[in-house]
Amino acid sequence: MMVNDFLQLVAKLEVTDFIGLSKILNVKIYKNKVETVEELEIKEFNEIFEEMLGVFTSLGKKQKKQIIKLLKQIAKTNKQKEMMGNNENENV
């Protein structure tokens, strides 16, 4: 059940939130260590997502619940921001 919740919530994340979650789960988004920004090579989305799912499934029940709670909070905040943005556009 928690894995399904995780999948659904991650699918709705904005890019910055997705990157933040990868940091929380200690999943690297870059393929290699580099000296300069120009050398950075980002992993494919599906590779990052699979690693995140692997880390999530290996967590204990309490940690999984905390991650789900955090993702629900992010989704709620994003929805509120979206609604506020729509209201501002209507007032223009």
C-alpha positions in Angstrom: 0.0 0.0 0.0 2.7 2.5 0.9 4.6 1.7 -2.3 1.5 2.7 -4.3 1.1 5.9 -2.4 4.8 6.6 -2.9 4.5 6.1 -6.7 1.4 8.2 -7.0 2.8 11.1 -4.9 6.2 11.1 -6.6 4.5 11.2 -10.1 3.0 14.5 -9.1 6.2 16.2 -7.8 7.6 19.3 -9.4 11.2 19.1 -10.5 12.6 20.9 -7.5 10.7 18.7 -5.1 11.8 15.5 -7.0 15.4 16.6 -6.6 14.8 17.3 -3.0 13.4 13.9 -2.5 16.4 12.3 -4.2 18.6 14.1 -1.7 16.5 12.9 1.3 16.8 9.4 0.0 20.5 9.8 -0.8 20.0 9.0 -4.5 22.6 10.7 -6.7 21.2 12.4 -9.8 24.5 12.7 -11.5 26.4 9.8 -13.3 29.9 10.8 -12.2 32.0 13.0 -10.0 33.2 16.1 -12.0 35.5 19.1 -11.5 33.3 21.6 -13.3 29.6 22.2 -14.0 30.1 21.7 -17.7 31.2 18.1 -17.1 28.0 17.2 -15.2 26.0 14.3 -16.7 22.6 13.8 -15.3 21.2 10.2 -15.0 18.0 9.3 -16.9 14.8 9.9 -15.1 13.8 6.2 -15.0 17.2 5.4 -13.5 16.8 7.9 -10.7 13.2 6.9 -10.1 14.2 3.2 -9.9 16.9 4.0 -7.3 14.5 6.1 -5.3 11.9 3.3 -5.3 14.6 0.8 -4.2 15.7 3.0 -1.3 12.1 3.6 -0.3 11.2 -0.1 -0.3 14.3 -0.8 1.9 13.2 1.7 4.5 11.5 0.7 7.8 7.8 1.2 8.3 8.2 4.4 10.3 10.6 6.0 7.8 8.2 5.1 4.9 5.3 6.7 6.8 7.4 9.9 7.3 8.3 10.0 3.6 4.6 9.5 2.6 3.6 12.2 5.1 6.2 14.6 3.7 5.1 13.9 0.1 1.4 14.5 1.0 2.4 17.8 2.6 4.3 18.8 -0.5 1.3 17.8 -2.8 -1.1 19.8 -0.6 1.2 22.9 -0.7 1.7 22.6 -4.5 -2.1 22.4 -4.9 -2.6 25.5 -2.8 0.0 27.4 -4.8 -1.7 26.3 -8.0 -5.1 27.5 -6.7 -3.7 30.8 -5.6 -2.0 31.2 -9.0 -5.3 30.5 -10.8 -7.1 33.0 -8.5 -4.5 35.7 -9.3 -5.0 35.1 -13.1 -8.8 35.5 -12.7 -8.3 38.9 -11.1 -6.2 40.2 -13.9 
